[in-house]
Amino acid sequence: MPSAGNSLPSPVRADMAAMDLEELEAALQAGGHPAFHARQIYSWIYARGVIDFEQMTDLSRQLRADLAARFRVSTPVVLEKELSEDGTVKFLLELEDTRRIECRWAAR
């Protein structure tokens, strides 16, 4: 009979990129952390572009360790980048589920 020792699936970490601020506040509170940290985390991710919890230095070490254990921040992979004459940049991105999307950034 096969051993069931290591057959339990590893826990899936929730994707912060899929959460809005209220969902993140609720998730933090469920983990025993104050909701106000959600705004700090949002600032790190969306204003500073930081997705590594260890670099979020205004959060306690304990909170950073808990975030790393419970969450992840998915970001798309840039497959192609094309610059047009008018300064518009076209990107082909691949998402975590391997779907691809095209987006454009237009300079003002």
C-alpha positions as a LaTeX table, in Angstrom:
\begin{tabular}{lrrr}
\hline
Residue & $x$ (\AA) & $y$ (\AA) & $z$ (\AA) \\
\hline
Met1 & 0.00 & 0.00 & 0.00 \\
Pro2 & 1.47 & 3.44 & $-0.95$ \\
Ser3 & 2.44 & 5.81 & 1.79 \\
Ala4 & 0.32 & 8.93 & 2.18 \\
Gly5 & 3.12 & 10.78 & 3.98 \\
Asn6 & 3.66 & 13.64 & 1.51 \\
Ser7 & 0.50 & 13.39 & $-0.55$ \\
Leu8 & $-1.21$ & 16.46 & 0.90 \\
Pro9 & $-1.38$ & 19.33 & $-1.56$ \\
Ser10 & 0.60 & 22.42 & $-0.69$ \\
Pro11 & $-1.56$ & 25.40 & 0.28 \\
Val12 & $-2.27$ & 27.84 & $-2.51$ \\
Arg13 & $-1.21$ & 31.39 & $-1.71$ \\
Ala14 & $-3.83$ & 34.01 & $-2.51$ \\
Asp15 & $-2.95$ & 36.47 & $-5.28$ \\
Met16 & $-2.91$ & 40.05 & $-3.98$ \\
Ala17 & $-3.06$ & 41.32 & $-7.55$ \\
Ala18 & $-6.61$ & 39.93 & $-7.74$ \\
Met19 & $-7.75$ & 41.69 & $-4.54$ \\
Asp20 & $-9.17$ & 45.15 & $-4.12$ \\
Leu21 & $-8.32$ & 47.20 & $-1.03$ \\
Glu22 & $-11.32$ & 46.00 & 0.99 \\
Glu23 & $-10.56$ & 42.35 & 0.23 \\
Leu24 & $-6.96$ & 42.83 & 1.30 \\
Glu25 & $-8.03$ & 44.57 & 4.52 \\
Ala26 & $-10.34$ & 41.62 & 5.30 \\
Ala27 & $-7.60$ & 39.09 & 4.52 \\
Leu28 & $-5.14$ & 40.89 & 6.79 \\
Gln29 & $-7.67$ & 41.04 & 9.62 \\
Ala30 & $-8.44$ & 37.33 & 9.19 \\
Gly31 & $-4.72$ & 36.71 & 9.71 \\
Gly32 & $-4.67$ & 38.81 & 12.88 \\
His33 & $-3.13$ & 41.95 & 11.38 \\
Pro34 & $-4.54$ & 45.50 & 11.44 \\
Ala35 & $-6.42$ & 46.52 & 8.30 \\
Phe36 & $-4.42$ & 49.76 & 7.89 \\
His37 & $-1.47$ & 47.72 & 6.60 \\
Ala38 & $-3.45$ & 47.13 & 3.39 \\
Arg39 & $-2.88$ & 50.75 & 2.33 \\
Gln40 & 0.85 & 50.42 & 2.98 \\
Ile41 & 1.00 & 47.23 & 0.91 \\
Tyr42 & $-1.00$ & 48.82 & $-1.91$ \\
Ser43 & 1.43 & 51.73 & $-1.93$ \\
Trp44 & 4.38 & 49.36 & $-2.23$ \\
Ile45 & 2.80 & 47.40 & $-5.07$ \\
Tyr46 & 1.00 & 50.05 & $-7.10$ \\
Ala47 & 2.96 & 53.26 & $-6.40$ \\
Arg48 & 6.47 & 51.83 & $-6.04$ \\
Gly49 & 6.22 & 48.66 & $-8.16$ \\
Val50 & 7.52 & 46.42 & $-5.37$ \\
Ile51 & 6.14 & 42.86 & $-5.28$ \\
Asp52 & 8.72 & 41.27 & $-2.95$ \\
Phe53 & 7.36 & 41.43 & 0.59 \\
Glu54 & 10.89 & 41.49 & 2.06 \\
Gln55 & 11.48 & 44.87 & 0.41 \\
Met56 & 8.43 & 46.40 & 2.11 \\
Thr57 & 10.58 & 47.74 & 4.92 \\
Asp58 & 7.93 & 49.79 & 6.73 \\
Leu59 & 6.14 & 46.54 & 7.59 \\
Ser60 & 7.28 & 44.42 & 10.54 \\
Arg61 & 9.38 & 41.34 & 9.85 \\
Gln62 & 6.61 & 39.18 & 11.29 \\
Leu63 & 4.03 & 40.68 & 8.91 \\
Arg64 & 6.37 & 40.33 & 5.92 \\
Ala65 & 6.95 & 36.66 & 6.76 \\
Asp66 & 3.21 & 36.07 & 7.11 \\
Leu67 & 2.52 & 37.84 & 3.81 \\
Ala68 & 5.11 & 35.70 & 2.04 \\
Ala69 & 3.57 & 32.53 & 3.48 \\
Arg70 & $-0.05$ & 33.45 & 2.67 \\
Phe71 & 0.09 & 35.63 & $-0.45$ \\
Arg72 & 1.76 & 36.22 & $-3.78$ \\
Val73 & 1.59 & 39.05 & $-6.30$ \\
Ser74 & 1.28 & 37.84 & $-9.87$ \\
Thr75 & 2.58 & 40.02 & $-12.65$ \\
Pro76 & 2.42 & 39.45 & $-16.41$ \\
Val77 & 5.50 & 38.55 & $-18.43$ \\
Val78 & 6.39 & 40.87 & $-21.30$ \\
Leu79 & 6.73 & 38.66 & $-24.37$ \\
Glu80 & 7.05 & 41.42 & $-26.95$ \\
Lys81 & 7.54 & 45.18 & $-26.88$ \\
Glu82 & 7.15 & 47.28 & $-30.00$ \\
Leu83 & 7.76 & 51.03 & $-30.31$ \\
Ser84 & 5.96 & 52.98 & $-33.03$ \\
Glu85 & 7.09 & 56.25 & $-34.64$ \\
Asp86 & 4.55 & 58.31 & $-32.65$ \\
Gly87 & 5.95 & 57.04 & $-29.34$ \\
Thr88 & 3.19 & 54.51 & $-28.67$ \\
Val89 & 4.47 & 51.29 & $-27.15$ \\
Lys90 & 2.64 & 48.02 & $-27.81$ \\
Phe91 & 3.12 & 45.13 & $-25.41$ \\
Leu92 & 2.23 & 41.46 & $-25.68$ \\
Leu93 & 1.85 & 40.11 & $-22.15$ \\
Glu94 & 1.44 & 36.58 & $-20.87$ \\
Leu95 & $-0.62$ & 36.11 & $-17.74$ \\
Glu96 & $-0.09$ & 33.51 & $-15.06$ \\
Asp97 & $-2.71$ & 31.23 & $-16.64$ \\
Thr98 & $-0.80$ & 31.46 & $-19.99$ \\
Arg99 & $-3.45$ & 33.64 & $-21.63$ \\
Arg100 & $-1.99$ & 36.48 & $-23.65$ \\
Ile101 & $-3.15$ & 40.06 & $-23.85$ \\
Glu102 & $-2.06$ & 42.99 & $-25.95$ \\
Cys103 & $-1.95$ & 46.50 & $-24.54$ \\
Arg104 & $-0.69$ & 49.87 & $-25.64$ \\
Trp105 & 0.85 & 52.79 & $-23.80$ \\
Ala106 & 0.57 & 56.14 & $-25.48$ \\
Ala107 & 2.92 & 58.97 & $-24.52$ \\
Arg108 & 1.32 & 62.37 & $-24.12$ \\
\hline
\end{tabular}
